[in-house]
């Protein structure tokens, strides 16, 4: 089946409306850890209280609209200085809307078709919590070149003030996608997990059952930035943490309960689980039977829950790059100070996230900022809910 053309195109924002957006939102391409992210459609009616749209001051924009045509957006993506054909992972509509909303979906399929027609084999990640039909699955199976993964966000949060959309919609979509998967892969995106809100035994059991309807499951915590905290307080929502953080918050005790339940499934008579991962790219890579493109194998304690066959794939592909080559590329991007390549990661100074991700995906090796170290066992998460433990921090 060929992807249908976006015949009923969403209205374009006027230049004045685009000018009123935060610059980060008006820039349709952003480099994030899981890929170069294309977001030329903004606006979403789903009203999830913890949505990153709070960070862009457009949570009140409920009707999706375009900043440019799909054709211009695809051109901007593949002409971006950080884009590498067949290498750079791509994310579509993951910042300002849901890609499977009925009015957005034709544009998603149009972009996928244009990328696929170019013969590109890049990983493409599409994240949704909305309804997926068998007809949608047929279109998603039609792309011949892209390594496509649909990640279905399911939290199980039943407080309508925080998450108005019934989680049963995402659960049904996950089952539908998994049942019909041929060329694409499906990941159960179990997030955000918030202690006391959706980490009960019943929630964990629900996630266990759903993990059997996916090629992989990844679990993660909550982005709790100042803008999101302000929204919670203004709307009388229960504030989950006393402090905000730059990184996702996933307390150690919550992770331990999940991993203990996972371990229990390995005992005689234990209920089965799908395959569980801490990091999105690890789950995506496993689903496609490839090594992790983010090079997480260097942070070895991440791998203690991975299947042996995946560890073997990542070990084989993980090669410590030559420091002279890394330094040359890092300096060209603006790095200052010492450029280090240790047994866990490349460590640089003076580079913000996009150039670090460019290095990371190019070398298949973690790239960290010396001023924002990744602490042992916290896996790049916020320190909230963790006690210090001796081990090889990066740097």
C-alpha positions in Angstrom: 0.0 0.0 0.0 1.3 3.4 -0.9 1.0 6.2 1.7 -1.9 8.4 0.9 -1.1 12.0 0.0 -1.9 14.7 2.5 -4.8 15.9 0.4 -6.5 17.7 3.3 -3.5 19.8 4.4 -3.5 21.5 7.7 -3.6 25.3 7.5 -0.3 27.2 7.5 0.6 29.6 10.3 1.0 33.1 9.1 4.5 34.7 9.3 3.2 36.8 12.2 2.0 33.7 14.0 5.3 32.0 13.4 7.2 35.1 14.7 5.2 35.0 17.9 6.4 31.4 18.7 9.4 30.8 20.9 12.4 30.5 18.6 12.9 26.9 19.6 9.5 26.0 18.4 9.7 28.0 15.2 12.9 26.1 14.3 11.4 22.9 12.9 14.5 20.8 13.4 16.0 20.0 16.8 18.8 17.4 17.6 17.7 15.2 20.5 19.4 12.2 21.9 17.2 9.7 20.0 17.5 11.6 16.7 17.3 14.6 14.5 13.7 15.7 15.3 11.4 17.2 12.6 8.5 19.2 13.9 6.8 21.4 11.3 3.4 20.8 12.8 2.5 22.3 16.1 -0.6 22.1 18.3 -2.2 19.2 20.1 -5.6 18.7 21.8 -4.6 15.8 24.2 -3.7 18.0 27.2 -1.3 15.6 29.0 -0.3 17.7 32.0 3.4 16.6 31.9 3.9 17.4 28.2 7.1 19.0 27.0 5.0 21.5 25.1 5.0 23.5 28.4 8.6 24.2 27.7 7.7 26.0 24.4 4.9 28.1 25.8 2.4 26.6 23.4 0.4 24.2 25.6 -2.6 26.3 24.9 -2.3 25.7 21.1 -4.8 22.8 20.7 -5.4 22.9 16.9 -2.5 21.5 14.9 -1.1 23.8 12.2 1.8 23.8 9.8 4.8 26.0 9.8 5.7 24.9 6.2 4.9 22.3 3.6 5.9 18.6 4.1 8.1 18.9 1.0 10.0 21.9 2.5 10.3 20.2 5.8 11.8 17.1 4.3 14.3 19.3 2.3 15.2 21.1 5.5 15.8 17.8 7.3 18.1 16.2 4.7 19.9 19.4 4.0 20.6 20.0 7.7 24.3 20.1 8.5 24.0 17.4 11.1 22.1 14.9 8.9 24.0 11.9 7.6 22.2 9.6 5.1 21.6 6.1 6.5 23.2 7.0 9.9 21.4 9.9 11.7 18.4 8.6 13.6 15.2 10.7 12.9 12.2 11.5 15.0 9.0 12.9 13.5 6.4 15.1 15.3 7.6 14.2 18.8 7.7 17.7 20.3 4.6 19.7 19.5 1.8 17.3 18.4 0.8 13.6 18.2 1.7 12.2 14.8 -1.3 9.8 14.7 -4.0 12.4 15.3 -6.4 12.2 12.3 -5.4 15.6 10.9 -1.7 15.1 11.4 -1.5 11.5 10.2 -1.6 12.3 6.4 1.4 14.6 6.9 3.3 11.9 8.8 2.7 9.4 6.0 3.7 12.0 3.4 7.0 12.7 5.2 7.7 9.0 5.6 7.0 8.3 1.9 9.3 11.1 0.8 12.1 9.9 3.0 11.6 6.3 1.9 11.5 7.3 -1.8 15.0 8.6 -1.4 16.2 5.2 -0.5 17.2 6.3 3.0 17.7 3.5 5.6 17.9 5.8 8.7 16.2 4.8 11.9 12.9 6.7 12.1 11.1 7.0 15.4 7.4 7.9 15.7 5.9 8.3 19.2 2.2 8.3 19.7 -0.5 7.7 22.3 -3.4 7.9 19.9 -5.5 5.5 17.9 -3.9 3.2 15.3 -6.0 1.2 12.8 -5.2 -1.8 10.7 -5.2 0.5 7.7 -2.5 2.7 9.4 -0.5 -0.5 10.0 -0.7 -1.4 6.3 0.7 2.0 5.4 3.5 1.7 8.0 4.4 -1.7 6.6 4.7 -0.2 3.0 7.9 1.7 3.5 10.7 -0.4 2.0 13.9 1.3 3.1 13.4 3.2 6.4 14.1 1.4 9.7 10.8 2.5 11.2 9.8 2.1 14.9 6.5 3.1 16.4 6.8 3.8 20.1 3.4 3.8 21.9 3.4 5.9 25.1 1.4 4.2 27.8 1.6 5.4 31.4 -1.5 3.9 33.0 -2.1 7.2 34.8 -5.8 7.4 35.6 -6.0 10.9 37.0 -7.9 12.8 34.2 -6.5 16.1 35.5 -3.0 14.9 34.6 -3.7 12.7 31.7 -7.2 13.2 30.2 -6.7 10.6 27.4 -7.7 7.2 28.5 -4.6 4.9 28.6 -6.8 2.1 27.1 -6.4 3.9 23.7 -2.6 3.5 23.8 -2.9 -0.1 24.9 -5.2 -0.9 22.0 -2.9 0.8 19.6 0.1 -1.1 20.9 -1.7 -4.4 20.4 -2.9 -3.4 17.0 0.6 -2.4 15.9 2.3 -5.5 17.2 -0.3 -7.8 15.6 0.2 -6.3 12.2 4.0 -5.5 12.3 5.9 -6.7 9.3 8.5 -4.2 8.2 8.2 -1.8 11.1 8.8 -2.5 14.8 6.8 -1.5 17.9 8.1 -0.4 21.2 6.1 -0.2 24.4 7.0 3.2 25.8 6.2 2.9 29.5 6.4 6.5 30.7 6.4 8.7 32.6 6.6 6.5 35.7 5.9 8.6 38.8 6.1 7.1 42.3 2.8 7.0 44.1 0.9 7.8 40.8 1.4 4.9 38.5 3.9 2.5 40.0 1.6 0.3 42.1 1.7 -3.5 41.7 -1.4 -3.2 39.5 0.3 -0.7 37.2 3.4 -2.9 37.0 1.3 -5.9 36.2 -0.5 -4.0 33.5 2.9 -3.0 32.0 4.0 -6.6 32.1 1.0 -7.7 30.1 1.5 -4.9 27.5 5.2 -5.7 27.1 4.1 -9.0 25.6 2.6 -7.0 22.7 5.8 -5.2 21.7 9.2 -6.0 20.2 10.7 -4.3 23.2 9.7 -2.2 26.3 11.5 0.9 27.6 10.7 2.4 30.9 11.5 5.9 32.0 10.6 8.7 34.4 9.3 12.3 34.3 10.7 15.4 32.9 9.8 17.8 35.7 11.0 21.2 34.6 10.1 24.6 36.1 7.4 25.2 33.4 5.7 21.9 34.2 5.9 22.4 37.9 4.3 25.9 37.4 1.4 24.3 35.4 0.9 21.7 38.2 0.7 24.3 40.9 -1.6 26.6 38.9 -4.0 23.8 38.3 -4.0 22.3 41.8 -2.3 19.1 40.6 -0.4 16.9 43.1 3.3 18.0 42.7 5.3 14.8 42.5 8.7 16.2 43.5 9.9 19.0 45.6 12.6 20.0 43.1 12.7 20.3 39.3 15.6 18.9 37.2 17.2 19.2 33.8 17.1 15.4 33.3 14.3 12.9 33.7 13.5 11.8 37.3 13.4 8.1 37.9 14.0 7.4 41.6 16.1 4.4 42.5 13.4 2.7 44.6 10.9 2.9 41.7 13.4 1.4 39.3 14.2 -1.4 41.8 10.6 -2.4 42.2 10.2 -2.7 38.4 13.4 -4.7 38.0 12.5 -6.9 40.9 9.2 -7.7 39.2 11.1 -8.3 36.0 13.5 -10.7 37.8 10.7 -12.5 39.4 9.4 -13.5 35.9 12.6 -15.6 35.4 11.7 -17.8 38.4 9.9 -21.1 37.9 6.2 -20.3 37.6 6.9 -16.6 37.1 4.8 -14.6 34.7 6.6 -13.7 31.5 7.7 -10.3 30.5 8.7 -8.8 27.2 12.3 -7.5 26.9 12.9 -4.5 29.1 15.4 -1.6 28.6 16.3 1.6 30.3 17.1 3.6 27.2 15.0 4.3 24.1 17.7 3.6 21.6 18.6 0.3 23.3 15.0 -0.8 22.8 14.8 0.4 19.2 18.1 -1.3 18.3 17.0 -4.6 19.9 13.7 -4.5 18.1 15.6 -4.2 14.8 18.3 -6.7 15.9 21.1 -4.1 15.7 23.6 -2.6 18.0 22.6 0.5 20.0 23.4 3.6 17.9 23.9 5.7 21.0 26.8 3.5 22.2 25.4 2.9 25.6 27.5 -0.2 25.9 30.3 2.0 27.3 28.1 2.7 30.4 28.3 -1.0 31.2 25.9 -1.0 34.2 23.1 -0.1 31.8 23.5 -3.5 30.2 22.7 -5.6 33.3 19.1 -6.1 32.2 19.8 -6.6 28.5 19.5 -10.0 26.8 22.8 -11.7 26.1 22.3 -11.6 22.4 21.9 -7.8 22.5 24.9 -7.4 24.7 26.9 -9.4 22.1 25.7 -7.2 19.2 26.6 -4.0 21.1 30.0 -5.3 22.2 30.9 -6.2 18.6 29.9 -2.8 17.2 31.4 -0.7 20.1 34.8 0.5 19.1 36.7 3.1 21.1 37.4 5.9 18.6 40.9 7.4 18.1 41.2 10.5 20.2 42.9 12.5 17.5 40.0 11.9 15.1 37.5 12.8 17.8 39.4 15.9 18.8 39.5 17.1 15.2 35.8 16.7 14.8 35.0 18.2 18.2 37.2 21.2 17.6 35.5 21.8 14.3 32.2 21.9 16.2 33.5 24.4 18.7 34.8 22.3 21.6 37.2 23.9 24.0 39.5 22.5 26.7 40.5 18.9 26.8 38.9 16.3 24.6 38.9 13.0 26.3 38.0 9.5 25.1 37.7 7.1 28.1 36.3 3.6 28.4 32.8 4.9 28.9 32.4 8.0 26.7 33.8 10.9 24.8 34.1 13.9 27.2 34.1 17.4 25.8 33.7 21.0 27.0 31.9 23.9 25.3 29.5 21.9 23.2 25.7 21.9 23.8 23.5 18.9 23.1 23.2 19.0 19.2 26.9 18.8 18.4 27.4 16.2 21.2 24.7 14.1 19.7 26.3 14.5 16.2 29.5 13.1 17.6 27.7 10.4 19.5 25.8 9.1 16.5 28.8 9.4 14.2 31.1 7.4 16.4 28.4 5.1 18.0 30.0 6.1 21.3 28.5 8.1 24.2 29.5 11.8 24.2 29.2 13.7 27.6 29.6 17.2 28.8 32.4 17.5 31.4 30.3 20.0 33.3 27.3 17.7 33.5 28.7 14.3 34.5 26.7 11.1 34.2 26.9 9.5 37.7 27.4 5.8 38.2 24.1 3.8 38.0 22.0 6.9 37.6 22.2 6.4 33.8 22.1 10.0 32.9 19.0 10.7 35.1 18.4 13.4 37.6 20.0 12.7 41.1 16.6 13.1 42.8 15.8 9.8 44.6 19.3 8.4 44.3 22.0 7.9 46.9 25.7 8.2 45.8 27.5 5.0 45.1 31.1 4.4 44.2 31.7 3.7 40.6 33.2 5.0 37.3 31.3 8.3 36.8 31.7 10.0 33.4 33.9 11.9 33.3 
